[in-house]
Amino acid sequence: MTHLRLLSFCSLRRLLHPARFAACLLPVVVLLCAGCASRPAVSLPELLTEGTTRARNLLSVREQRAFDGIYLEALRQKYKDAPDAAFDLLDRALEINPNDAEALFQQSMLVLNSDVMPDSALQARATQQLLRATQLEPSNEFYLRTLAAHWIERGKWVRAARLYEMITAHSEKADDLAALISIYDHAGDPQSALVTLDRYERIGERDQSTVSQRAKYLVALGRNEQAYEVLREFCAENPDNPNYRLELADLFVRTGRPDEGYNIIQNVLDAHPGHGGALISLLAYYEAKHDRAQFERQFSVVMRSPEVLPRQKVAIFESMARAVDAGDYDKYRLYRHGLEAISLPGGSSPMPEVLSDFVRAAKLPEDSLAAPARALLAADSTNAEARRHLLRAAIVGERTQEVDALCAAGRRLHPADLTFYYFGGLSQQSQHRPDEAIALYRAAIPHITPESDSSIVSLLYAALGDALHDTKQSQRAYEAYDTALTYDPNNVDCLNNYAYFLAVAGRRLPDAVRMAARAVEISPSEVSYIDTYAWALYRSRNYKAARTQIDLLLQLLSDADANRAQDANAAGYYDRAGDIYAALGLRKEALRFWKRALQHTEDNALSKRLRTKIKRGRP
């Protein structure tokens, strides 16, 4: 009666669980059957012995109630999205009963399903807890599936296979057997995969997929003739489907009998001219025959064919991209084949994206992105990234009309994208239309938000300052430059231009010197920045420091004379060098620089000023 009285105090949760109910009755049954006779102990695994004893016999009523209360509170905390509290409560529950399968399972899931990667020790403990839960309740299919998924995720295919064998031994379902076939496939066990495939076909459908799998595993086992026969029989059963014959042809090509495969391919093409699958099979045939010329011709045929699906072209392209990575194929040749694929009107997606990714991965020239970007934009005019790629290519190619068109459409479709205002304005400035540029820059300002990229905002305000200065609006230009530098204090072009215009105007010369010095600090070998710094120092009457900077500039010009001699700004550099040397009383050197400046200019106004300086011997 003692055991029956203890049973009446079990919690509702455990009474409703069949395994728990059986666990509570087991001691009663054992006593009734065994009586007081002495019998040899049944040998059980240590883990099950400990778990069974602790879980079923050793807990007092008070311990059961304490365990249940803590466990239920842990679940409540879990569903309140408080995993840390739930984890701690489960620790307390497992101190009372370390072999409770449900508690072990729940705590393991808190770790293994966490968004935060646990440390290796905690992860190993959680894995062991999940394993113990399945050992304590081996009939719990949910536990088995969870542990199997855990092993699959970690590539432990043999362990996962054992668990799925347990699942399918109890109940054969087509989905479970298909999963088991896949597991054996990953484990590299074709014999077990074949056995499982037999089981699958007894309850599932025999189709092209299962036939292909069977042929694959037979080949892996060296039973090629059987593989051929399997496919021949399937082709005979389905004479109207050319794809099955092509699969047999591909098998011949892969297994060293390419000519037999070729005959089948040609038969398919005779009956179905331009058949996409046959074109791909023919490409594989030429690769197997190591016929490079025919392979290249067929590659072009495949990529240009509307009968070959875009996803098939992508698969072929990505396969050849791996050959490029291995050094077995030329990246420029593959790029050209990619262009062939995207040249078809419509229906080429996702090939343009794949080609763009390849251009970046293979480090092809930047302008190689233009063609896939054009295809992307043709398919979707709202693709802002593709439009920016085309814009970049048009700017590099100095195609101003294309730049204007791309930016105009970009502003219409993406009114909050500052890029299209900025480059549209620069294009107008390059065409000597400062008023139109100013209008575009100002149209962008309402779209500037705290989330806007500070670099592009700075560039936009700096360009506005340049355009305002071109239209003789100096004060407004300075205000725009000041705004630009609040967004990016290291906008080097803004620092340089602002400093130069202040120096020329003779205004705020300390600020001009400071900004010019900062520009040189950022780009110490840029001659135009050094020139501005030297001129700001000259205008500040710091002639010695100005000479130091202009000498540095002249040395850089001398070191790169072949490239710099024809620099459009060279005349200005030599002109200002002459002024600086003249201010130091070095008249002979000044005359030499002015004469050299005269040799480098075709500007009539500058030529006239230089001749006057040479004649007078001073600025």
C-alpha positions as CSV (number, residue, x, y, z in Angstrom):
1,M,0.0,0.0,0.0
2,T,2.9,2.3,0.5
3,H,3.7,2.5,-3.2
4,L,0.1,3.0,-4.1
5,R,-0.2,5.8,-1.6
6,L,2.9,7.5,-2.9
7,L,1.4,7.2,-6.4
8,S,-1.6,9.2,-5.4
9,F,0.6,12.2,-4.6
10,C,2.2,12.4,-8.1
11,S,1.6,15.6,-9.9
12,L,-0.9,15.9,-12.7
13,R,1.9,16.5,-15.2
14,R,3.5,13.2,-14.5
15,L,0.2,11.3,-14.3
16,L,-0.7,12.5,-17.8
17,H,2.7,11.3,-19.2
18,P,2.5,7.5,-20.1
19,A,6.1,6.9,-19.4
20,R,5.8,8.6,-16.0
21,F,2.7,6.5,-15.2
22,A,4.6,3.3,-16.1
23,A,7.6,4.5,-14.1
24,C,5.4,4.9,-11.0
25,L,3.8,1.4,-11.4
26,L,7.1,-0.4,-12.1
27,P,8.2,-0.9,-8.4
28,V,4.8,-2.3,-7.6
29,V,4.9,-4.8,-10.5
30,V,8.4,-5.8,-9.6
31,L,7.5,-6.5,-6.0
32,L,4.4,-8.4,-6.9
33,C,6.3,-10.6,-9.4
34,A,9.5,-11.1,-7.4
35,G,8.1,-11.4,-3.9
36,C,11.0,-11.8,-1.4
37,A,12.9,-14.2,-3.5
38,S,16.6,-13.4,-4.2
39,R,17.2,-13.1,-8.0
40,P,20.3,-12.1,-10.0
41,A,20.4,-8.3,-10.8
42,V,19.5,-7.4,-14.3
43,S,22.5,-5.8,-16.0
44,L,21.6,-2.3,-17.3
45,P,23.8,0.5,-18.7
46,E,25.1,2.6,-15.8
47,L,23.4,5.7,-17.1
48,L,20.0,4.1,-17.4
49,T,20.4,2.4,-14.1
50,E,21.1,5.7,-12.4
51,G,18.5,7.6,-14.4
52,T,15.8,5.0,-13.9
53,T,16.5,4.6,-10.2
54,R,16.6,8.4,-9.5
55,A,13.7,9.2,-11.8
56,R,11.4,6.4,-10.7
57,N,12.1,5.3,-7.2
58,L,14.3,7.6,-5.1
59,L,12.3,10.8,-5.0
60,S,10.2,11.5,-2.0
61,V,6.8,13.2,-2.3
62,R,8.3,16.4,-1.1
63,E,11.1,16.2,-3.7
64,Q,8.6,15.4,-6.5
65,R,6.6,18.5,-5.5
66,A,9.7,20.7,-5.3
67,F,10.9,19.4,-8.6
68,D,7.6,20.0,-10.3
69,G,7.2,23.5,-9.0
70,I,10.7,24.6,-10.0
71,Y,10.4,22.9,-13.4
72,L,7.0,24.6,-14.2
73,E,8.5,28.0,-13.1
74,A,11.4,27.4,-15.4
75,L,9.0,26.8,-18.3
76,R,7.1,30.0,-17.4
77,Q,10.4,32.0,-17.5
78,K,11.3,30.4,-20.8
79,Y,8.1,31.5,-22.4
80,K,8.4,34.9,-20.9
81,D,11.7,35.2,-22.9
82,A,13.8,35.1,-19.8
83,P,16.2,32.2,-20.8
84,D,18.8,33.0,-18.1
85,A,16.3,32.7,-15.3
86,A,14.9,29.5,-16.9
87,F,18.4,28.1,-17.1
88,D,19.1,28.7,-13.5
89,L,15.8,27.2,-12.4
90,L,16.5,24.1,-14.5
91,D,19.8,23.8,-12.7
92,R,18.0,23.7,-9.4
93,A,15.5,21.1,-10.7
94,L,18.3,18.9,-12.0
95,E,20.0,19.0,-8.6
96,I,16.9,17.3,-7.3
97,N,16.6,14.8,-10.2
98,P,19.7,14.9,-12.4
99,N,18.1,12.3,-14.8
100,D,14.8,13.9,-15.6
101,A,14.7,13.7,-19.4
102,E,12.4,16.7,-19.9
103,A,14.5,19.0,-17.8
104,L,17.7,17.9,-19.5
105,F,16.1,18.4,-22.9
106,Q,14.7,21.9,-22.0
107,Q,18.1,23.1,-20.6
108,S,20.0,21.8,-23.6
109,M,17.6,23.6,-26.0
110,L,18.2,26.9,-24.1
111,V,21.9,26.6,-24.9
112,L,21.8,25.1,-28.4
113,N,19.0,27.3,-29.7
114,S,20.4,30.5,-28.2
115,D,21.0,33.5,-30.5
116,V,24.3,34.0,-28.7
117,M,27.1,31.5,-29.4
118,P,27.8,29.7,-26.2
119,D,31.3,28.8,-25.1
120,S,32.6,25.4,-26.0
121,A,32.3,23.9,-22.6
122,L,28.7,24.9,-22.2
123,Q,27.9,23.7,-25.7
124,A,29.5,20.3,-25.0
125,R,27.4,20.0,-21.7
126,A,24.2,20.9,-23.6
127,T,25.0,18.2,-26.2
128,Q,25.5,15.6,-23.5
129,Q,22.3,16.6,-21.9
130,L,20.4,16.2,-25.1
131,L,22.1,12.8,-25.6
132,R,21.1,11.7,-22.0
133,A,17.5,12.8,-22.7
134,T,17.3,10.5,-25.7
135,Q,18.9,7.6,-23.7
136,L,16.5,8.1,-20.8
137,E,13.5,8.2,-23.2
138,P,14.6,6.3,-26.4
139,S,11.0,6.0,-27.6
140,N,10.6,9.8,-27.6
141,E,10.7,10.5,-31.4
142,F,10.9,14.3,-30.9
143,Y,14.1,13.9,-28.8
144,L,15.5,11.6,-31.5
145,R,14.8,14.0,-34.3
146,T,16.2,16.9,-32.3
147,L,19.4,15.1,-31.6
148,A,19.7,14.0,-35.2
149,A,19.3,17.6,-36.5
150,H,22.0,18.6,-34.0
151,W,24.4,16.0,-35.5
152,I,23.5,16.9,-39.1
153,E,24.2,20.6,-38.4
154,R,27.6,19.6,-37.2
155,G,28.3,17.1,-40.0
156,K,28.2,14.0,-37.7
157,W,26.5,12.0,-40.4
158,V,27.0,8.5,-38.9
159,R,25.5,9.5,-35.6
160,A,22.6,11.1,-37.3
161,A,22.1,7.9,-39.4
162,R,21.8,5.8,-36.3
163,L,19.1,8.0,-34.9
164,Y,17.1,7.9,-38.2
165,E,17.5,4.2,-38.3
166,M,15.8,4.1,-34.9
167,I,13.0,6.4,-36.1
168,T,12.3,4.5,-39.3
169,A,12.6,1.1,-37.5
170,H,9.5,2.1,-35.5
171,S,7.6,3.7,-38.4
172,E,8.7,3.8,-42.0
173,K,7.7,7.2,-43.6
174,A,8.8,8.3,-47.0
175,D,10.1,11.7,-45.8
176,D,12.2,10.0,-43.0
177,L,13.6,7.5,-45.4
178,A,14.5,10.2,-47.9
179,A,16.3,12.1,-45.1
180,L,18.1,8.9,-44.2
181,I,19.2,8.4,-47.8
182,S,20.5,12.0,-47.9
183,I,22.4,11.4,-44.6
184,Y,24.1,8.2,-46.0
185,D,24.9,10.2,-49.1
186,H,26.7,12.8,-47.1
187,A,28.4,10.1,-45.0
188,G,29.8,8.5,-48.1
189,D,28.1,5.2,-47.5
190,P,26.5,4.2,-50.9
191,Q,25.7,0.7,-49.8
192,S,23.6,1.8,-46.9
193,A,22.0,4.5,-49.1
194,L,21.0,1.7,-51.6
195,V,19.5,-0.4,-48.9
196,T,17.5,2.6,-47.7
197,L,16.5,3.5,-51.2
198,D,15.0,0.0,-51.6
199,R,12.9,0.6,-48.4
200,Y,11.8,4.0,-49.8
201,E,10.7,2.6,-53.1
202,R,8.5,0.0,-51.4
203,I,6.4,2.8,-49.9
204,G,7.2,5.8,-52.1
205,E,7.2,6.7,-55.7
206,R,9.9,5.5,-58.1
207,D,10.7,8.5,-60.3
208,Q,13.7,10.1,-62.1
209,S,15.1,11.3,-58.7
210,T,15.2,7.8,-57.2
211,V,16.5,6.2,-60.4
212,S,19.3,8.8,-60.6
213,Q,20.2,8.2,-57.0
214,R,20.3,4.4,-57.6
215,A,22.6,4.8,-60.6
216,K,24.8,7.2,-58.6
217,Y,25.2,4.7,-55.7
218,L,25.8,1.8,-58.1
219,V,28.6,3.7,-59.8
220,A,30.1,4.6,-56.5
221,L,30.2,0.9,-55.7
222,G,31.9,0.1,-59.0
223,R,28.8,-1.5,-60.5
224,N,28.6,0.6,-63.6
225,E,26.8,-2.0,-65.8
226,Q,24.0,-2.2,-63.3
227,A,23.8,1.6,-63.3
228,Y,23.5,1.6,-67.1
229,E,20.8,-1.0,-67.0
230,V,18.8,0.9,-64.4
231,L,18.7,4.0,-66.6
232,R,18.1,2.0,-69.8
233,E,15.0,0.4,-68.2
234,F,13.7,3.7,-67.0
235,C,14.2,5.2,-70.5
236,A,12.3,2.3,-72.0
237,E,9.5,2.9,-69.5
238,N,9.4,6.7,-70.5
239,P,10.3,6.8,-74.2
240,D,8.8,10.3,-74.7
241,N,11.0,12.1,-72.2
242,P,14.4,13.0,-73.8
243,N,15.8,14.1,-70.4
244,Y,16.0,10.5,-69.2
245,R,18.1,9.5,-72.2
246,L,20.3,12.5,-71.6
247,E,20.9,11.3,-68.1
248,L,22.1,8.0,-69.5
249,A,24.3,9.8,-71.9
250,D,25.8,11.9,-69.1
251,L,26.5,8.7,-67.2
252,F,28.3,7.2,-70.1
253,V,30.4,10.5,-70.5
254,R,31.3,10.5,-66.8
255,T,32.3,6.8,-66.6
256,G,34.7,6.7,-69.5
257,R,32.4,5.8,-72.4
258,P,31.9,9.3,-73.9
259,D,31.3,8.2,-77.5
260,E,28.3,6.2,-76.5
261,G,27.0,9.2,-74.7
262,Y,27.7,11.4,-77.7
263,N,25.5,9.2,-79.9
264,I,22.6,9.5,-77.5
265,I,23.0,13.3,-77.3
266,Q,23.0,13.6,-81.1
267,N,19.9,11.4,-81.3
268,V,18.1,13.8,-78.9
269,L,19.2,16.9,-80.9
270,D,18.0,15.3,-84.1
271,A,14.6,14.8,-82.6
272,H,14.6,18.0,-80.6
273,P,16.8,20.7,-82.2
274,G,18.2,23.1,-79.8
275,H,17.2,21.1,-76.7
276,G,18.7,22.9,-73.7
277,G,19.6,19.8,-71.8
278,A,21.3,18.2,-74.9
279,L,23.4,21.4,-75.4
280,I,24.6,21.1,-71.8
281,S,25.4,17.4,-72.2
282,L,27.3,18.1,-75.4
283,L,29.4,20.7,-73.4
284,A,30.2,18.0,-70.8
285,Y,31.1,15.7,-73.6
286,Y,33.7,18.1,-75.1
287,E,35.1,18.7,-71.7
288,A,35.5,14.9,-71.2
289,K,37.2,14.6,-74.6
290,H,39.6,17.6,-73.7
291,D,38.6,19.3,-76.9
292,R,39.3,22.9,-75.9
293,A,38.2,24.5,-79.2
294,Q,34.9,22.7,-79.4
295,F,34.3,23.2,-75.7
296,E,34.7,27.0,-76.1
297,R,32.3,27.0,-79.1
298,Q,29.8,24.9,-77.2
299,F,30.1,27.1,-74.1
300,S,29.1,30.1,-76.2
301,V,26.1,28.1,-77.7
302,V,24.9,27.2,-74.3
303,M,25.2,30.7,-72.9
304,R,23.4,32.2,-75.9
305,S,20.6,29.6,-76.0
306,P,17.2,30.7,-74.9
307,E,16.4,27.0,-74.3
308,V,18.9,26.7,-71.5
309,L,17.4,27.9,-68.3
310,P,19.0,30.9,-66.5
311,R,19.6,28.7,-63.4
312,Q,21.4,26.1,-65.5
313,K,23.6,28.8,-67.0
314,V,24.4,30.0,-63.5
315,A,25.3,26.5,-62.3
316,I,27.7,26.1,-65.3
317,F,29.1,29.6,-64.8
318,E,29.8,29.0,-61.1
319,S,31.4,25.6,-61.9
320,M,33.8,27.3,-64.3
321,A,34.4,30.1,-61.7
322,R,35.7,27.4,-59.4
323,A,38.0,26.3,-62.2
324,V,39.2,29.9,-62.5
325,D,40.0,29.9,-58.7
326,A,41.9,26.7,-59.2
327,G,43.9,28.3,-62.1
328,D,42.4,25.9,-64.7
329,Y,40.5,28.5,-66.7
330,D,41.0,32.1,-67.8
331,K,38.9,34.7,-65.9
332,Y,38.5,37.0,-68.9
333,R,37.3,34.2,-71.1
334,L,34.7,33.3,-68.5
335,Y,33.6,36.9,-68.2
336,R,33.0,37.1,-71.9
337,H,30.8,33.9,-71.7
338,G,28.9,35.7,-68.9
339,L,28.3,38.6,-71.2
340,E,26.9,36.2,-73.7
341,A,24.4,34.9,-71.1
342,I,23.1,38.4,-70.2
343,S,22.9,39.6,-73.8
344,L,19.5,37.9,-74.3
345,P,16.5,40.2,-74.1
346,G,14.9,39.5,-70.7
347,G,14.9,36.3,-68.6
348,S,18.6,36.3,-67.8
349,S,18.2,36.9,-64.1
350,P,20.0,36.0,-61.8
351,M,23.0,35.9,-64.2
352,P,23.7,39.6,-64.1
353,E,24.1,39.5,-60.3
354,V,26.3,36.4,-60.5
355,L,28.5,38.0,-63.1
356,S,28.8,41.2,-60.9
357,D,29.9,39.0,-58.0
358,F,32.4,37.3,-60.2
359,V,33.9,40.6,-61.4
360,R,34.5,41.6,-57.8
361,A,35.8,38.2,-56.7
362,A,38.1,37.8,-59.7
363,K,39.3,41.4,-59.3
364,L,38.5,42.3,-62.9
365,P,38.7,46.0,-64.0
366,E,36.1,48.2,-62.4
367,D,34.5,49.0,-65.8
368,S,33.7,45.3,-66.2
369,L,30.7,45.9,-63.8
370,A,29.0,48.2,-66.4
371,A,27.6,45.4,-68.6
372,P,25.9,43.4,-65.8
373,A,24.7,46.6,-64.3
374,R,23.1,47.6,-67.6
375,A,21.3,44.2,-67.7
376,L,20.1,44.6,-64.1
377,L,18.9,48.1,-64.8
378,A,17.1,46.9,-68.0
379,A,15.3,44.3,-65.9
380,D,14.5,46.7,-63.0
381,S,14.8,50.4,-63.5
382,T,14.6,50.9,-59.7
383,N,17.9,49.0,-59.0
384,A,19.9,51.9,-57.5
385,E,23.1,49.9,-57.1
386,A,23.1,49.0,-60.8
387,R,22.4,52.6,-61.7
388,R,25.4,53.8,-59.6
389,H,27.7,51.3,-61.4
390,L,26.6,52.6,-64.8
391,L,27.0,56.1,-63.5
392,R,30.6,55.4,-62.4
393,A,31.5,53.9,-65.8
394,A,29.9,56.9,-67.6
395,I,31.9,59.4,-65.4
396,V,35.2,57.5,-66.1
397,G,34.4,57.5,-69.8
398,E,33.5,61.2,-69.7
399,R,30.1,60.6,-71.3
400,T,28.3,63.6,-69.9
401,Q,25.0,63.0,-71.7
402,E,24.8,59.5,-70.2
403,V,25.7,60.9,-66.8
404,D,23.0,63.5,-67.0
405,A,20.4,60.9,-68.1
406,L,21.3,58.4,-65.4
407,C,21.3,61.1,-62.7
408,A,18.0,62.5,-63.9
409,A,16.3,59.1,-63.8
410,G,18.0,58.4,-60.4
411,R,16.6,61.6,-58.9
412,R,13.1,60.7,-60.1
413,L,13.2,57.1,-58.9
414,H,15.3,57.6,-55.8
415,P,14.6,61.2,-54.7
416,A,16.3,60.7,-51.3
417,D,19.6,59.4,-52.8
418,L,22.1,62.3,-52.7
419,T,24.4,60.6,-55.1
420,F,22.4,61.5,-58.2
421,Y,22.2,65.2,-57.2
422,Y,25.9,65.4,-56.5
423,F,27.1,63.7,-59.7
424,G,24.4,65.5,-61.7
425,G,25.7,68.8,-60.4
426,L,29.3,67.9,-61.2
427,S,28.3,67.1,-64.7
428,Q,26.7,70.5,-65.1
429,Q,29.8,72.2,-63.7
430,S,32.0,70.3,-66.2
431,Q,29.8,71.7,-69.0
432,H,30.2,75.3,-67.6
433,R,26.7,75.5,-66.3
434,P,27.2,76.6,-62.7
435,D,23.7,77.9,-62.2
436,E,22.2,74.5,-63.1
437,A,24.7,72.8,-60.8
438,I,23.7,75.1,-57.9
439,A,20.0,74.3,-58.5
440,L,20.7,70.6,-58.3
441,Y,22.9,70.9,-55.2
442,R,20.2,72.9,-53.4
443,A,17.5,70.5,-54.5
444,A,19.4,67.8,-52.5
445,I,19.5,69.7,-49.3
446,P,15.9,69.0,-48.1
447,H,16.7,65.3,-48.4
448,I,19.6,65.5,-45.9
449,T,18.8,63.8,-42.6
450,P,20.7,62.8,-39.5
451,E,21.0,59.3,-41.1
452,S,22.6,60.6,-44.3
453,D,26.2,59.6,-45.1
454,S,28.2,62.6,-43.8
455,S,30.9,62.1,-46.5
456,I,28.5,62.5,-49.4
457,V,26.8,65.5,-47.6
458,S,30.2,67.1,-47.2
459,L,31.1,66.5,-50.8
460,L,27.8,68.0,-51.9
461,Y,28.2,71.2,-49.9
462,A,31.8,71.6,-51.1
463,A,30.7,71.3,-54.7
464,L,28.0,73.9,-54.0
465,G,30.7,76.1,-52.6
466,D,32.8,75.7,-55.8
467,A,29.8,76.5,-58.0
468,L,28.9,79.5,-56.0
469,H,32.5,80.8,-56.2
470,D,32.3,80.3,-60.0
471,T,29.3,82.7,-60.1
472,K,31.1,85.3,-57.9
473,Q,29.1,84.6,-54.8
474,S,32.1,84.4,-52.6
475,Q,30.4,84.8,-49.2
476,R,27.8,82.2,-49.9
477,A,30.6,79.9,-51.2
478,Y,32.5,80.3,-47.9
479,E,29.3,79.4,-46.0
480,A,28.9,76.3,-48.0
481,Y,32.5,75.3,-47.4
482,D,32.0,75.8,-43.7
483,T,29.0,73.5,-43.7
484,A,30.9,70.9,-45.7
485,L,33.7,70.9,-43.1
486,T,31.2,70.4,-40.3
487,Y,30.1,67.1,-41.9
488,D,33.7,66.0,-42.7
489,P,36.6,68.1,-41.3
490,N,39.0,66.1,-43.4
491,N,37.4,66.8,-46.8
492,V,40.7,67.4,-48.4
493,D,39.5,69.0,-51.6
494,C,37.2,71.4,-49.7
495,L,40.1,72.3,-47.4
496,N,42.4,73.0,-50.4
497,N,39.8,75.0,-52.4
498,Y,38.6,77.0,-49.5
499,A,42.2,77.9,-48.4
500,Y,43.1,78.8,-52.0
501,F,40.2,81.2,-52.6
502,L,40.7,82.8,-49.2
503,A,44.5,83.3,-50.0
504,V,43.7,84.8,-53.4
505,A,41.2,87.1,-51.9
506,G,43.6,88.0,-49.0
507,R,40.9,87.2,-46.5
508,R,41.1,85.2,-43.2
509,L,44.7,84.3,-44.0
510,P,45.4,82.4,-40.7
511,D,42.4,80.2,-41.6
512,A,43.7,79.8,-45.1
513,V,47.2,78.7,-43.8
514,R,45.6,76.3,-41.3
515,M,43.3,74.6,-43.8
516,A,46.1,74.4,-46.5
517,A,48.5,72.8,-43.9
518,R,45.8,70.3,-43.0
519,A,45.3,69.4,-46.7
520,V,49.1,68.8,-47.1
521,E,49.1,66.7,-43.9
522,I,46.4,64.5,-45.3
523,S,48.0,64.2,-48.8
524,P,51.7,65.2,-48.5
525,S,52.6,64.4,-52.1
526,E,49.7,66.2,-53.9
527,V,51.4,69.1,-55.7
528,S,48.2,71.2,-56.0
529,Y,47.8,71.1,-52.2
530,I,51.4,72.1,-51.6
531,D,50.9,74.9,-54.1
532,T,47.9,76.2,-52.1
533,Y,49.9,76.0,-48.9
534,A,52.9,77.9,-50.3
535,W,50.6,80.6,-51.7
536,A,48.7,81.0,-48.4
537,L,52.0,81.4,-46.6
538,Y,53.2,83.9,-49.3
539,R,50.0,86.0,-48.9
540,S,50.6,85.9,-45.1
541,R,54.1,87.4,-45.8
542,N,55.8,84.3,-44.5
543,Y,58.1,84.1,-47.5
544,K,60.7,81.7,-46.1
545,A,58.1,79.1,-45.2
546,A,56.5,79.7,-48.6
547,R,59.8,79.0,-50.3
548,T,60.2,75.7,-48.4
549,Q,56.8,74.5,-49.7
550,I,57.4,75.7,-53.2
551,D,60.8,74.1,-53.3
552,L,59.1,70.8,-52.3
553,L,56.6,71.2,-55.0
554,L,59.3,71.9,-57.6
555,Q,61.2,68.8,-56.5
556,L,58.1,66.7,-57.0
557,L,57.6,68.2,-60.4
558,S,61.3,67.4,-61.3
559,D,61.0,63.8,-60.0
560,A,57.9,63.2,-62.2
561,D,58.9,65.5,-65.0
562,A,57.7,63.2,-67.8
563,N,54.2,63.2,-66.4
564,R,54.0,66.6,-64.8
565,A,55.7,68.8,-67.5
566,Q,52.5,69.0,-69.5
567,D,50.3,69.5,-66.4
568,A,47.7,72.2,-67.2
569,N,48.6,73.8,-63.8
570,A,52.4,73.8,-64.3
571,A,52.4,77.4,-65.6
572,G,50.6,78.5,-62.4
573,Y,53.1,76.6,-60.2
574,Y,56.1,78.3,-61.9
575,D,54.4,81.7,-61.9
576,R,53.8,81.5,-58.1
577,A,57.3,80.2,-57.5
578,G,58.7,83.3,-59.3
579,D,56.6,85.5,-57.1
580,I,57.8,83.8,-53.9
581,Y,61.5,84.0,-54.9
582,A,61.1,87.6,-56.0
583,A,59.7,88.4,-52.5
584,L,62.9,87.0,-51.0
585,G,65.0,89.2,-53.3
586,L,66.1,86.3,-55.5
587,R,65.4,88.2,-58.8
588,K,67.5,85.9,-61.1
589,E,65.7,82.7,-59.9
590,A,62.3,84.5,-60.1
591,L,62.9,85.5,-63.8
592,R,63.8,81.9,-64.6
593,F,60.6,80.6,-63.1
594,W,58.5,83.2,-64.9
595,K,60.1,82.4,-68.2
596,R,59.5,78.7,-67.6
597,A,55.9,79.4,-66.8
598,L,55.6,81.3,-70.1
599,Q,56.7,78.1,-71.9
600,H,53.9,76.1,-70.3
601,T,50.9,78.3,-71.0
602,E,48.8,79.1,-73.9
603,D,46.5,81.4,-71.9
604,N,46.7,84.9,-73.4
605,A,45.9,86.7,-70.1
606,L,48.5,84.7,-68.1
607,S,51.1,85.2,-70.9
608,K,50.6,88.9,-70.8
609,R,51.0,89.1,-67.0
610,L,54.2,86.9,-67.2
611,R,55.8,89.1,-69.9
612,T,55.1,92.2,-67.7
613,K,56.7,90.5,-64.7
614,I,59.8,89.5,-66.8
615,K,60.1,93.0,-68.2
616,R,59.7,94.7,-64.8
617,G,61.7,92.0,-62.9
618,R,59.1,91.9,-60.1
619,P,55.5,90.8,-59.6
